[in-house]
């Protein structure tokens, strides 16, 4: 399944290369809503909330009223997760708050905030929790991909599986580059969990989406859609 991505920053829809360089910017929110209407799921990320530089709450609520959105960005408390569900989100995507810092030599589990994961499940239910696992150079990265932890994506999904109904795996090394994704890395993560895996990071072609679909993996696509490299239409309901 293809899941279109909408990233919000300062009230606009944007696409960033490697999470930093602005490549696409659009004020045509209603136009993109119309483009994505009919998709079973849309990924909506509030980058300002994720970076703790503000939020786009009103816009999130507006888009959630038009599209079936799974929403992420700045989910640092169970109360915030509930706010997003109340705003119309079908699921909440939780990233950095599922992890915590540690010291060299600490056990792998010490880098995972399992207590917070339990709070989320109690607040919104496991079926609404999507655990974000971002990987760069083979290690999980948090805080806007700036802090690397000494654990792998495979280790993370295995530990978080009891608390998340789905995982969003982002291969940061390829994010926004439109040079294709790393199929091997994605499949390794998918083999490590019985949960639904959603892949992101460099997915550019229909062939990649179809290959992921053959393995039961959903594909999040942003940059390739916004630049016109990948033409998309909502799947038929017939």
Helices and strands as residue ranges (DSSP letters): E 2-9, E 12-17, E 21-26, H 29-36, E 42-46, H 47-50, H 57-64, E 69-72, H 78-86, E 91-94, G 96-98, G 108-111, H 114-124, G 126-128, E 129-136, E 139-142, E 147-148, H 153-160, G 161-163, E 166-171, G 172-174, H 183-191, E 196-200, H 206-214, E 218-221, H 223-226
